[in-house]
Amino acid sequence: MEQKLRQVLSQRQKLSISDPRRVSSAVLIPIYRKQGRPYILFIQRTDRVKDHKGQISFPGGAYEEGDEDLLQTALRESTEEVGLMAEDVEVLGELDDFRTIGSNYVISPFIGRIPWPYQFKVDEWETEEVIEVPVSALLDERNVRQGKDILEGEEIDQYYYHYQDKVIWGATARILKQLLGILADILKDEEP
């Protein structure tokens, strides 16, 4: 799956958003295999952080002046938030940029394969919990709800992914929707 995902991501045209009114940020979407099944790693943010309090997201954050590029931002933030070291991440590619609704960010998502099991070191100031979700649960239509929202005067689709007692929504869910569209095709091709 990972090799096919890398290939698909390298062949698609990324939609980039350049908006000087918004803060550039990046996230890492950690993917791994557990008991032979693909999983995605999320975090639940604490109520102490500045933005997106208590929300489920991918590890990541705002670009800082010392960052070489947005990929380095995603990797640095992943190290800070959950102790995921950059050298342990095999970057597979990136998705389109996404704008947030409730805050003023443009998010550049990068997908990386990580080893499993992994010894995470959670920063308790930023990260309430590390959440492992099997891709199969996210692809199950019974676990997703769809709605509408307004972003800069335009109506957009909004998604709500339910897993156990968690709900993934907002920009994270819109990023996830794009990734799952790609993964669904790849996994379908892998079925016997």
mmCIF file of the C-alpha atoms, coordinates in Angstrom:
data_MODEL
# 
_entry.id   MODEL 
# 
loop_
_atom_site.group_PDB 
_atom_site.id 
_atom_site.type_symbol 
_atom_site.label_atom_id 
_atom_site.label_alt_id 
_atom_site.label_comp_id 
_atom_site.label_asym_id 
_atom_site.label_entity_id 
_atom_site.label_seq_id 
_atom_site.pdbx_PDB_ins_code 
_atom_site.Cartn_x 
_atom_site.Cartn_y 
_atom_site.Cartn_z 
_atom_site.occupancy 
_atom_site.B_iso_or_equiv 
_atom_site.pdbx_formal_charge 
_atom_site.auth_seq_id 
_atom_site.auth_comp_id 
_atom_site.auth_asym_id 
_atom_site.auth_atom_id 
_atom_site.pdbx_PDB_model_num 
ATOM 1   C CA . MET A 1 1   ? 0.000   0.000   0.000  1.00 0.00 ? 1   MET A CA 1 
ATOM 2   C CA . GLU A 1 2   ? 2.733   2.487   0.963  1.00 0.00 ? 2   GLU A CA 1 
ATOM 3   C CA . GLN A 1 3   ? 4.572   2.145   -2.346 1.00 0.00 ? 3   GLN A CA 1 
ATOM 4   C CA . LYS A 1 4   ? 1.366   2.622   -4.331 1.00 0.00 ? 4   LYS A CA 1 
ATOM 5   C CA . LEU A 1 5   ? 0.445   5.618   -2.159 1.00 0.00 ? 5   LEU A CA 1 
ATOM 6   C CA . ARG A 1 6   ? 3.848   7.200   -2.839 1.00 0.00 ? 6   ARG A CA 1 
ATOM 7   C CA . GLN A 1 7   ? 3.336   6.638   -6.578 1.00 0.00 ? 7   GLN A CA 1 
ATOM 8   C CA . VAL A 1 8   ? -0.185  8.112   -6.620 1.00 0.00 ? 8   VAL A CA 1 
ATOM 9   C CA . LEU A 1 9   ? 0.890   11.155  -4.593 1.00 0.00 ? 9   LEU A CA 1 
ATOM 10  C CA . SER A 1 10  ? 3.863   11.817  -6.876 1.00 0.00 ? 10  SER A CA 1 
ATOM 11  C CA . GLN A 1 11  ? 1.608   11.788  -9.960 1.00 0.00 ? 11  GLN A CA 1 
ATOM 12  C CA . ARG A 1 12  ? -1.062  14.189  -8.724 1.00 0.00 ? 12  ARG A CA 1 
ATOM 13  C CA . GLN A 1 13  ? -1.006  17.966  -8.995 1.00 0.00 ? 13  GLN A CA 1 
ATOM 14  C CA . LYS A 1 14  ? -1.049  19.483  -5.498 1.00 0.00 ? 14  LYS A CA 1 
ATOM 15  C CA . LEU A 1 15  ? -3.371  22.443  -4.910 1.00 0.00 ? 15  LEU A CA 1 
ATOM 16  C CA . SER A 1 16  ? -1.234  25.063  -3.138 1.00 0.00 ? 16  SER A CA 1 
ATOM 17  C CA . ILE A 1 17  ? -2.728  28.028  -1.325 1.00 0.00 ? 17  ILE A CA 1 
ATOM 18  C CA . SER A 1 18  ? -0.625  31.136  -0.953 1.00 0.00 ? 18  SER A CA 1 
ATOM 19  C CA . ASP A 1 19  ? -2.420  33.636  1.283  1.00 0.00 ? 19  ASP A CA 1 
ATOM 20  C CA . PRO A 1 20  ? -0.330  36.221  3.151  1.00 0.00 ? 20  PRO A CA 1 
ATOM 21  C CA . ARG A 1 21  ? -3.296  36.916  5.458  1.00 0.00 ? 21  ARG A CA 1 
ATOM 22  C CA . ARG A 1 22  ? -3.079  33.378  6.838  1.00 0.00 ? 22  ARG A CA 1 
ATOM 23  C CA . VAL A 1 23  ? -0.450  31.612  8.940  1.00 0.00 ? 23  VAL A CA 1 
ATOM 24  C CA . SER A 1 24  ? 1.448   28.880  7.080  1.00 0.00 ? 24  SER A CA 1 
ATOM 25  C CA . SER A 1 25  ? 1.379   25.582  8.934  1.00 0.00 ? 25  SER A CA 1 
ATOM 26  C CA . ALA A 1 26  ? 1.971   21.897  8.286  1.00 0.00 ? 26  ALA A CA 1 
ATOM 27  C CA . VAL A 1 27  ? 0.890   18.548  9.659  1.00 0.00 ? 27  VAL A CA 1 
ATOM 28  C CA . LEU A 1 28  ? 2.262   15.043  9.415  1.00 0.00 ? 28  LEU A CA 1 
ATOM 29  C CA . ILE A 1 29  ? -0.159  12.200  8.751  1.00 0.00 ? 29  ILE A CA 1 
ATOM 30  C CA . PRO A 1 30  ? 1.615   9.205   10.304 1.00 0.00 ? 30  PRO A CA 1 
ATOM 31  C CA . ILE A 1 31  ? 0.609   5.898   8.671  1.00 0.00 ? 31  ILE A CA 1 
ATOM 32  C CA . TYR A 1 32  ? 1.726   2.498   9.899  1.00 0.00 ? 32  TYR A CA 1 
ATOM 33  C CA . ARG A 1 33  ? 0.774   -1.163  9.854  1.00 0.00 ? 33  ARG A CA 1 
ATOM 34  C CA . LYS A 1 34  ? -0.440  -2.839  13.017 1.00 0.00 ? 34  LYS A CA 1 
ATOM 35  C CA . GLN A 1 35  ? -1.317  -6.522  12.900 1.00 0.00 ? 35  GLN A CA 1 
ATOM 36  C CA . GLY A 1 36  ? -1.156  -6.280  9.105  1.00 0.00 ? 36  GLY A CA 1 
ATOM 37  C CA . ARG A 1 37  ? -3.745  -3.495  8.889  1.00 0.00 ? 37  ARG A CA 1 
ATOM 38  C CA . PRO A 1 38  ? -3.086  0.164   7.965  1.00 0.00 ? 38  PRO A CA 1 
ATOM 39  C CA . TYR A 1 39  ? -3.599  2.716   10.754 1.00 0.00 ? 39  TYR A CA 1 
ATOM 40  C CA . ILE A 1 40  ? -3.435  6.505   10.989 1.00 0.00 ? 40  ILE A CA 1 
ATOM 41  C CA . LEU A 1 41  ? -2.143  8.286   14.068 1.00 0.00 ? 41  LEU A CA 1 
ATOM 42  C CA . PHE A 1 42  ? -3.956  11.333  15.455 1.00 0.00 ? 42  PHE A CA 1 
ATOM 43  C CA . ILE A 1 43  ? -3.531  13.413  18.571 1.00 0.00 ? 43  ILE A CA 1 
ATOM 44  C CA . GLN A 1 44  ? -6.064  15.074  20.804 1.00 0.00 ? 44  GLN A CA 1 
ATOM 45  C CA . ARG A 1 45  ? -4.901  18.568  21.689 1.00 0.00 ? 45  ARG A CA 1 
ATOM 46  C CA . THR A 1 46  ? -5.071  19.790  25.279 1.00 0.00 ? 46  THR A CA 1 
ATOM 47  C CA . ASP A 1 47  ? -7.187  22.696  26.480 1.00 0.00 ? 47  ASP A CA 1 
ATOM 48  C CA . ARG A 1 48  ? -3.952  24.600  27.227 1.00 0.00 ? 48  ARG A CA 1 
ATOM 49  C CA . VAL A 1 49  ? -2.868  25.210  23.620 1.00 0.00 ? 49  VAL A CA 1 
ATOM 50  C CA . LYS A 1 50  ? -3.593  28.533  21.901 1.00 0.00 ? 50  LYS A CA 1 
ATOM 51  C CA . ASP A 1 51  ? -5.713  27.246  19.001 1.00 0.00 ? 51  ASP A CA 1 
ATOM 52  C CA . HIS A 1 52  ? -7.909  24.200  18.359 1.00 0.00 ? 52  HIS A CA 1 
ATOM 53  C CA . LYS A 1 53  ? -8.279  23.340  22.048 1.00 0.00 ? 53  LYS A CA 1 
ATOM 54  C CA . GLY A 1 54  ? -9.358  19.743  22.666 1.00 0.00 ? 54  GLY A CA 1 
ATOM 55  C CA . GLN A 1 55  ? -9.638  18.944  18.966 1.00 0.00 ? 55  GLN A CA 1 
ATOM 56  C CA . ILE A 1 56  ? -8.409  15.779  17.308 1.00 0.00 ? 56  ILE A CA 1 
ATOM 57  C CA . SER A 1 57  ? -5.769  16.557  14.720 1.00 0.00 ? 57  SER A CA 1 
ATOM 58  C CA . PHE A 1 58  ? -2.624  15.313  13.075 1.00 0.00 ? 58  PHE A CA 1 
ATOM 59  C CA . PRO A 1 59  ? 0.660   16.267  14.732 1.00 0.00 ? 59  PRO A CA 1 
ATOM 60  C CA . GLY A 1 60  ? 1.698   19.663  13.401 1.00 0.00 ? 60  GLY A CA 1 
ATOM 61  C CA . GLY A 1 61  ? 1.663   23.391  13.820 1.00 0.00 ? 61  GLY A CA 1 
ATOM 62  C CA . ALA A 1 62  ? 2.735   26.797  12.552 1.00 0.00 ? 62  ALA A CA 1 
ATOM 63  C CA . TYR A 1 63  ? 5.789   27.445  10.412 1.00 0.00 ? 63  TYR A CA 1 
ATOM 64  C CA . GLU A 1 64  ? 8.625   29.027  12.397 1.00 0.00 ? 64  GLU A CA 1 
ATOM 65  C CA . GLU A 1 65  ? 11.428  31.179  11.047 1.00 0.00 ? 65  GLU A CA 1 
ATOM 66  C CA . GLY A 1 66  ? 14.087  28.505  11.662 1.00 0.00 ? 66  GLY A CA 1 
ATOM 67  C CA . ASP A 1 67  ? 12.201  25.900  9.600  1.00 0.00 ? 67  ASP A CA 1 
ATOM 68  C CA . GLU A 1 68  ? 13.783  25.111  6.243  1.00 0.00 ? 68  GLU A CA 1 
ATOM 69  C CA . ASP A 1 69  ? 10.367  24.435  4.674  1.00 0.00 ? 69  ASP A CA 1 
ATOM 70  C CA . LEU A 1 70  ? 6.876   23.230  5.595  1.00 0.00 ? 70  LEU A CA 1 
ATOM 71  C CA . LEU A 1 71  ? 7.940   19.581  5.638  1.00 0.00 ? 71  LEU A CA 1 
ATOM 72  C CA . GLN A 1 72  ? 10.470  20.478  8.332  1.00 0.00 ? 72  GLN A CA 1 
ATOM 73  C CA . THR A 1 73  ? 7.661   22.264  10.197 1.00 0.00 ? 73  THR A CA 1 
ATOM 74  C CA . ALA A 1 74  ? 5.555   19.081  10.178 1.00 0.00 ? 74  ALA A CA 1 
ATOM 75  C CA . LEU A 1 75  ? 8.474   16.931  11.308 1.00 0.00 ? 75  LEU A CA 1 
ATOM 76  C CA . ARG A 1 76  ? 9.597   19.377  14.013 1.00 0.00 ? 76  ARG A CA 1 
ATOM 77  C CA . GLU A 1 77  ? 6.087   19.677  15.417 1.00 0.00 ? 77  GLU A CA 1 
ATOM 78  C CA . SER A 1 78  ? 5.666   15.875  15.403 1.00 0.00 ? 78  SER A CA 1 
ATOM 79  C CA . THR A 1 79  ? 8.849   15.556  17.426 1.00 0.00 ? 79  THR A CA 1 
ATOM 80  C CA . GLU A 1 80  ? 7.706   18.249  19.860 1.00 0.00 ? 80  GLU A CA 1 
ATOM 81  C CA . GLU A 1 81  ? 4.160   16.933  20.316 1.00 0.00 ? 81  GLU A CA 1 
ATOM 82  C CA . VAL A 1 82  ? 4.624   13.158  20.410 1.00 0.00 ? 82  VAL A CA 1 
ATOM 83  C CA . GLY A 1 83  ? 8.368   12.460  20.263 1.00 0.00 ? 83  GLY A CA 1 
ATOM 84  C CA . LEU A 1 84  ? 8.232   11.115  16.701 1.00 0.00 ? 84  LEU A CA 1 
ATOM 85  C CA . MET A 1 85  ? 11.760  11.613  15.404 1.00 0.00 ? 85  MET A CA 1 
ATOM 86  C CA . ALA A 1 86  ? 12.215  12.905  11.846 1.00 0.00 ? 86  ALA A CA 1 
ATOM 87  C CA . GLU A 1 87  ? 14.682  10.123  10.983 1.00 0.00 ? 87  GLU A CA 1 
ATOM 88  C CA . ASP A 1 88  ? 11.961  7.555   11.764 1.00 0.00 ? 88  ASP A CA 1 
ATOM 89  C CA . VAL A 1 89  ? 9.549   9.023   9.201  1.00 0.00 ? 89  VAL A CA 1 
ATOM 90  C CA . GLU A 1 90  ? 9.566   7.905   5.565  1.00 0.00 ? 90  GLU A CA 1 
ATOM 91  C CA . VAL A 1 91  ? 7.824   10.757  3.745  1.00 0.00 ? 91  VAL A CA 1 
ATOM 92  C CA . LEU A 1 92  ? 5.500   9.366   1.063  1.00 0.00 ? 92  LEU A CA 1 
ATOM 93  C CA . GLY A 1 93  ? 4.163   12.639  -0.345 1.00 0.00 ? 93  GLY A CA 1 
ATOM 94  C CA . GLU A 1 94  ? 1.766   15.462  0.316  1.00 0.00 ? 94  GLU A CA 1 
ATOM 95  C CA . LEU A 1 95  ? -1.877  16.392  -0.113 1.00 0.00 ? 95  LEU A CA 1 
ATOM 96  C CA . ASP A 1 96  ? -3.506  19.680  -1.101 1.00 0.00 ? 96  ASP A CA 1 
ATOM 97  C CA . ASP A 1 97  ? -3.272  22.722  1.148  1.00 0.00 ? 97  ASP A CA 1 
ATOM 98  C CA . PHE A 1 98  ? -6.347  23.383  3.304  1.00 0.00 ? 98  PHE A CA 1 
ATOM 99  C CA . ARG A 1 99  ? -7.652  26.536  4.971  1.00 0.00 ? 99  ARG A CA 1 
ATOM 100 C CA . THR A 1 100 ? -9.048  26.399  8.485  1.00 0.00 ? 100 THR A CA 1 
ATOM 101 C CA . ILE A 1 101 ? -12.423 27.910  9.293  1.00 0.00 ? 101 ILE A CA 1 
ATOM 102 C CA . GLY A 1 102 ? -12.265 28.921  12.951 1.00 0.00 ? 102 GLY A CA 1 
ATOM 103 C CA . SER A 1 103 ? -8.660  30.103  12.891 1.00 0.00 ? 103 SER A CA 1 
ATOM 104 C CA . ASN A 1 104 ? -6.436  31.742  10.325 1.00 0.00 ? 104 ASN A CA 1 
ATOM 105 C CA . TYR A 1 105 ? -4.196  28.939  9.011  1.00 0.00 ? 105 TYR A CA 1 
ATOM 106 C CA . VAL A 1 106 ? -3.263  27.330  5.713  1.00 0.00 ? 106 VAL A CA 1 
ATOM 107 C CA . ILE A 1 107 ? -2.280  23.711  6.396  1.00 0.00 ? 107 ILE A CA 1 
ATOM 108 C CA . SER A 1 108 ? 0.129   21.737  4.210  1.00 0.00 ? 108 SER A CA 1 
ATOM 109 C CA . PRO A 1 109 ? -0.348  18.002  4.965  1.00 0.00 ? 109 PRO A CA 1 
ATOM 110 C CA . PHE A 1 110 ? 2.512   15.514  4.514  1.00 0.00 ? 110 PHE A CA 1 
ATOM 111 C CA . ILE A 1 111 ? 2.049   11.747  4.689  1.00 0.00 ? 111 ILE A CA 1 
ATOM 112 C CA . GLY A 1 112 ? 4.733   9.652   6.359  1.00 0.00 ? 112 GLY A CA 1 
ATOM 113 C CA . ARG A 1 113 ? 5.145   5.975   7.077  1.00 0.00 ? 113 ARG A CA 1 
ATOM 114 C CA . ILE A 1 114 ? 6.383   5.292   10.586 1.00 0.00 ? 114 ILE A CA 1 
ATOM 115 C CA . PRO A 1 115 ? 7.619   2.092   12.251 1.00 0.00 ? 115 PRO A CA 1 
ATOM 116 C CA . TRP A 1 116 ? 5.328   0.194   14.591 1.00 0.00 ? 116 TRP A CA 1 
ATOM 117 C CA . PRO A 1 117 ? 5.393   -0.274  17.500 1.00 0.00 ? 117 PRO A CA 1 
ATOM 118 C CA . TYR A 1 118 ? 6.823   3.138   18.387 1.00 0.00 ? 118 TYR A CA 1 
ATOM 119 C CA . GLN A 1 119 ? 7.825   4.606   21.737 1.00 0.00 ? 119 GLN A CA 1 
ATOM 120 C CA . PHE A 1 120 ? 6.075   7.984   21.724 1.00 0.00 ? 120 PHE A CA 1 
ATOM 121 C CA . LYS A 1 121 ? 7.071   10.714  24.190 1.00 0.00 ? 121 LYS A CA 1 
ATOM 122 C CA . VAL A 1 122 ? 3.968   12.856  24.567 1.00 0.00 ? 122 VAL A CA 1 
ATOM 123 C CA . ASP A 1 123 ? 4.318   16.546  25.400 1.00 0.00 ? 123 ASP A CA 1 
ATOM 124 C CA . GLU A 1 124 ? 1.581   16.836  28.014 1.00 0.00 ? 124 GLU A CA 1 
ATOM 125 C CA . TRP A 1 125 ? 1.286   20.607  27.530 1.00 0.00 ? 125 TRP A CA 1 
ATOM 126 C CA . GLU A 1 126 ? 0.183   20.216  23.884 1.00 0.00 ? 126 GLU A CA 1 
ATOM 127 C CA . THR A 1 127 ? -1.030  16.625  23.546 1.00 0.00 ? 127 THR A CA 1 
ATOM 128 C CA . GLU A 1 128 ? -3.803  15.140  25.648 1.00 0.00 ? 128 GLU A CA 1 
ATOM 129 C CA . GLU A 1 129 ? -3.764  11.738  23.965 1.00 0.00 ? 129 GLU A CA 1 
ATOM 130 C CA . VAL A 1 130 ? -2.350  9.752   21.041 1.00 0.00 ? 130 VAL A CA 1 
ATOM 131 C CA . ILE A 1 131 ? -5.151  8.087   19.068 1.00 0.00 ? 131 ILE A CA 1 
ATOM 132 C CA . GLU A 1 132 ? -4.712  5.113   16.737 1.00 0.00 ? 132 GLU A CA 1 
ATOM 133 C CA . VAL A 1 133 ? -7.455  4.628   14.154 1.00 0.00 ? 133 VAL A CA 1 
ATOM 134 C CA . PRO A 1 134 ? -7.602  1.760   11.639 1.00 0.00 ? 134 PRO A CA 1 
ATOM 135 C CA . VAL A 1 135 ? -8.107  2.978   8.070  1.00 0.00 ? 135 VAL A CA 1 
ATOM 136 C CA . SER A 1 136 ? -10.921 0.415   7.709  1.00 0.00 ? 136 SER A CA 1 
ATOM 137 C CA . ALA A 1 137 ? -12.945 2.220   10.426 1.00 0.00 ? 137 ALA A CA 1 
ATOM 138 C CA . LEU A 1 138 ? -12.479 5.550   8.672  1.00 0.00 ? 138 LEU A CA 1 
ATOM 139 C CA . LEU A 1 139 ? -13.552 4.065   5.326  1.00 0.00 ? 139 LEU A CA 1 
ATOM 140 C CA . ASP A 1 140 ? -16.701 2.565   6.884  1.00 0.00 ? 140 ASP A CA 1 
ATOM 141 C CA . GLU A 1 141 ? -19.545 4.848   5.714  1.00 0.00 ? 141 GLU A CA 1 
ATOM 142 C CA . ARG A 1 142 ? -21.444 4.180   8.960  1.00 0.00 ? 142 ARG A CA 1 
ATOM 143 C CA . ASN A 1 143 ? -18.751 6.146   10.818 1.00 0.00 ? 143 ASN A CA 1 
ATOM 144 C CA . VAL A 1 144 ? -18.893 9.377   8.818  1.00 0.00 ? 144 VAL A CA 1 
ATOM 145 C CA . ARG A 1 145 ? -21.434 12.199  8.720  1.00 0.00 ? 145 ARG A CA 1 
ATOM 146 C CA . GLN A 1 146 ? -21.455 15.050  6.255  1.00 0.00 ? 146 GLN A CA 1 
ATOM 147 C CA . GLY A 1 147 ? -22.609 18.620  6.643  1.00 0.00 ? 147 GLY A CA 1 
ATOM 148 C CA . LYS A 1 148 ? -22.012 22.083  5.235  1.00 0.00 ? 148 LYS A CA 1 
ATOM 149 C CA . ASP A 1 149 ? -20.017 25.014  6.490  1.00 0.00 ? 149 ASP A CA 1 
ATOM 150 C CA . ILE A 1 150 ? -19.055 28.459  5.217  1.00 0.00 ? 150 ILE A CA 1 
ATOM 151 C CA . LEU A 1 151 ? -15.438 29.284  4.413  1.00 0.00 ? 151 LEU A CA 1 
ATOM 152 C CA . GLU A 1 152 ? -14.703 32.816  3.201  1.00 0.00 ? 152 GLU A CA 1 
ATOM 153 C CA . GLY A 1 153 ? -18.269 33.235  1.942  1.00 0.00 ? 153 GLY A CA 1 
ATOM 154 C CA . GLU A 1 154 ? -18.414 29.886  0.122  1.00 0.00 ? 154 GLU A CA 1 
ATOM 155 C CA . GLU A 1 155 ? -20.345 26.811  1.170  1.00 0.00 ? 155 GLU A CA 1 
ATOM 156 C CA . ILE A 1 156 ? -18.057 23.782  1.620  1.00 0.00 ? 156 ILE A CA 1 
ATOM 157 C CA . ASP A 1 157 ? -18.532 20.153  2.571  1.00 0.00 ? 157 ASP A CA 1 
ATOM 158 C CA . GLN A 1 158 ? -17.665 19.330  6.158  1.00 0.00 ? 158 GLN A CA 1 
ATOM 159 C CA . TYR A 1 159 ? -17.070 15.817  7.523  1.00 0.00 ? 159 TYR A CA 1 
ATOM 160 C CA . TYR A 1 160 ? -17.349 14.184  10.946 1.00 0.00 ? 160 TYR A CA 1 
ATOM 161 C CA . TYR A 1 161 ? -15.550 10.867  11.412 1.00 0.00 ? 161 TYR A CA 1 
ATOM 162 C CA . HIS A 1 162 ? -16.665 8.907   14.468 1.00 0.00 ? 162 HIS A CA 1 
ATOM 163 C CA . TYR A 1 163 ? -14.372 6.334   16.053 1.00 0.00 ? 163 TYR A CA 1 
ATOM 164 C CA . GLN A 1 164 ? -15.150 4.910   19.476 1.00 0.00 ? 164 GLN A CA 1 
ATOM 165 C CA . ASP A 1 165 ? -15.867 7.997   21.620 1.00 0.00 ? 165 ASP A CA 1 
ATOM 166 C CA . LYS A 1 166 ? -13.917 10.399  19.347 1.00 0.00 ? 166 LYS A CA 1 
ATOM 167 C CA . VAL A 1 167 ? -15.062 12.724  16.568 1.00 0.00 ? 167 VAL A CA 1 
ATOM 168 C CA . ILE A 1 168 ? -12.616 13.972  13.943 1.00 0.00 ? 168 ILE A CA 1 
ATOM 169 C CA . TRP A 1 169 ? -13.911 17.156  12.299 1.00 0.00 ? 169 TRP A CA 1 
ATOM 170 C CA . GLY A 1 170 ? -12.827 20.516  10.856 1.00 0.00 ? 170 GLY A CA 1 
ATOM 171 C CA . ALA A 1 171 ? -9.787  20.895  8.629  1.00 0.00 ? 171 ALA A CA 1 
ATOM 172 C CA . THR A 1 172 ? -8.437  17.561  9.902  1.00 0.00 ? 172 THR A CA 1 
ATOM 173 C CA . ALA A 1 173 ? -11.555 15.791  8.605  1.00 0.00 ? 173 ALA A CA 1 
ATOM 174 C CA . ARG A 1 174 ? -11.365 17.564  5.233  1.00 0.00 ? 174 ARG A CA 1 
ATOM 175 C CA . ILE A 1 175 ? -7.701  16.531  4.898  1.00 0.00 ? 175 ILE A CA 1 
ATOM 176 C CA . LEU A 1 176 ? -8.652  13.003  5.958  1.00 0.00 ? 176 LEU A CA 1 
ATOM 177 C CA . LYS A 1 177 ? -11.445 12.879  3.350  1.00 0.00 ? 177 LYS A CA 1 
ATOM 178 C CA . GLN A 1 178 ? -8.924  13.593  0.584  1.00 0.00 ? 178 GLN A CA 1 
ATOM 179 C CA . LEU A 1 179 ? -6.498  10.955  1.871  1.00 0.00 ? 179 LEU A CA 1 
ATOM 180 C CA . LEU A 1 180 ? -9.234  8.339   2.279  1.00 0.00 ? 180 LEU A CA 1 
ATOM 181 C CA . GLY A 1 181 ? -10.359 8.895   -1.306 1.00 0.00 ? 181 GLY A CA 1 
ATOM 182 C CA . ILE A 1 182 ? -6.860  7.957   -2.447 1.00 0.00 ? 182 ILE A CA 1 
ATOM 183 C CA . LEU A 1 183 ? -6.488  5.067   0.016  1.00 0.00 ? 183 LEU A CA 1 
ATOM 184 C CA . ALA A 1 184 ? -9.881  3.560   -0.892 1.00 0.00 ? 184 ALA A CA 1 
ATOM 185 C CA . ASP A 1 185 ? -8.750  3.120   -4.499 1.00 0.00 ? 185 ASP A CA 1 
ATOM 186 C CA . ILE A 1 186 ? -5.380  1.688   -3.490 1.00 0.00 ? 186 ILE A CA 1 
ATOM 187 C CA . LEU A 1 187 ? -6.844  -0.764  -0.969 1.00 0.00 ? 187 LEU A CA 1 
ATOM 188 C CA . LYS A 1 188 ? -9.549  -1.836  -3.425 1.00 0.00 ? 188 LYS A CA 1 
ATOM 189 C CA . ASP A 1 189 ? -6.825  -2.713  -5.944 1.00 0.00 ? 189 ASP A CA 1 
ATOM 190 C CA . GLU A 1 190 ? -5.034  -4.784  -3.284 1.00 0.00 ? 190 GLU A CA 1 
ATOM 191 C CA . GLU A 1 191 ? -8.067  -6.937  -2.483 1.00 0.00 ? 191 GLU A CA 1 
ATOM 192 C CA . PRO A 1 192 ? -7.753  -10.559 -3.684 1.00 0.00 ? 192 PRO A CA 1 
# 
